[in-house]
Amino acid sequence: MNLASIPSPSTGVIELGPIPLRGYAFCIIIGVFVAVWFGNKRWIARGGKAGTVADIAVWAVPFGLVGGRLYHVITDYQLYFSEGENWVDAFKIWEGGLGIWGAIAFGAVGAWIGCRRRGIPLPAWADALAPGIAFAQAIGRWGNWFNQELYGKPTDLPWAVEISEGANRVAGTYHPTFLYESLWCVGVALLVIWADRRFTLGHGRAFALYVAAYCAGRAWIEYMRVDEAHHILGLRLNVWTAIIVFVLAVAYIVVSAKLRPGREEIVEPDRDTTPGKDADAKDVEAKDAEQDADAKKDPLSKDEPGESGKDLTAESTEAAAEKG
């Protein structure tokens, strides 16, 4: 018998007057704002300009949402394309279902596009945003609580989450894996902040540390879940994904530290990135160079004569004196 437990919301929809807002979407939105806000503070502290993180996030967030949904739909295709299922549900992102692996991968592509347009190194931007992403995940996981999904095995622990009877779920109390992952993500964010200050991480190593630390926690949390998933050699697909990505992240940290030690001195060039401005600046520089070259060839063409001009003037004066 449970002496205490975490009740689940009776509905996953928050009513804001006439506007219905799903709890899952609300958590995702709040997480994005926190990530951008905190990332902006870290970016400015590293010498960047205010607003740059948000400008690049305009590219990264949509790509991340699409990637996260694609990963979920592909790895759990049976939920949408099996007999009796409605494939249109694959587009209902507000009902839950975002794979962090796809979100990070596609989000990185969007961030790369944004960084390239601004002339900013992607690794530096990723380092600044890394803790914010972890905080965003910690907030976003509470969306699973609203949807009563992604819980663990049955338990009678005081912090068990109550799950009501519903489609593909049995009423009872279960391990709140959403809570475990939320707390783990907060710990990951704090770890990255501390390590970044202690070791002056740069060139993408702070982001790689976030990835490695998250994967370490995701592996054991994923192992506790009881929702349907594909298995390979007895392990859930996401466990294998976490293991592989963890190894790649650690390898990146080691190799990057040897090839590019230290941190970027300049993370954002101090120039106008308005389209066409670079070309105009180059034209002005070219004209100035031509004028300098002409001035060197004909010093008398300037208002102030050069040394050669002074010598010629002196000779002319002496010649006029002799004739006089």
Disulfide bonds with the S-S distance in Angstrom:
none
